[in-house]
Amino acid sequence: MKKIFILENLDCANCASKIETAIKKMDDVEHISISFMTSKMILKADDDKIDGVITECKKIIKKYEPDVVMKPKT
């Protein structure tokens, strides 16, 4: 399942890169890309694992950028 999120308050390109690298290391992640310019994150994981992956992504994001809010793109 592919999900797209907006990372509100993302203000550091280096942090975006660190977040992407950390999420890539997760076992259940098939694909991750973060665009600092658009504050967009594209995440792909198995349908049955996506909720757990999203929860872990939020933890990783808070570690590097505590003010960032991960919101589903509508």
N, C-alpha and C positions, 0 to 999 in steps of 0.2 A: 504494500500500500504506500502510495506517495502522498505526502502532506507538505503543505507550504505554510510557513510561519513568517510573521513580521517580528523582528527583534527591536522593539521600541527602546530608545535611549542607548543604542549601540553607538559609542563614540570613540572607539579605539580599533584601528585596523589590525594592529598587532594582537589585540585580545580576540578579535574575530577569528584570526588565523589559529590562535591557540585553542579556541573553543572547537573549531572545525577539526583540528588534529586530534584532540581528546575524544571527540564523538566518533571519529573514524576508527578508533581503537576498540570500540564496543563490538562485542561478538554479533549482536543481532542487527546491526546497521548494515544495510546493503549499499546505501549511497547517502552522502551528506555533502552539501555545498552551501557556503555562506557568502553572500555578496555584501561587503561592507558599504558599498555605494548605495545600494537599494535597501539595506537592512533586511534582506530576505534570506531565509533559510529553507532549503529544499531537503527533505528527509525521506528516505525510503527504507522500509522494513517489512517483514512478514506481517500479514493482517493480525495474526494471533499474538504478535509480540509488540505491536506498535505502541500500545498504551504504556508498557513498561519502559520502552525506549524513550518515549516523550518525557516520562517522569525523570529518568536518568539525565536526559538532555538539559532539563530545567536545573538540576543540581549542578551540572558542569558549568552551565552559563552563569549561575549565581556565584560560583567559585571565582570566575575570571572577571565578571562584570555584574556586581551585585545590584545595580540599578536597572538592568535590562529586564524587560517584560516580554515573554514569548507569547505571542497571540496568533491564533489561526488566521490565515489570510481569507478574507471573505470576498 
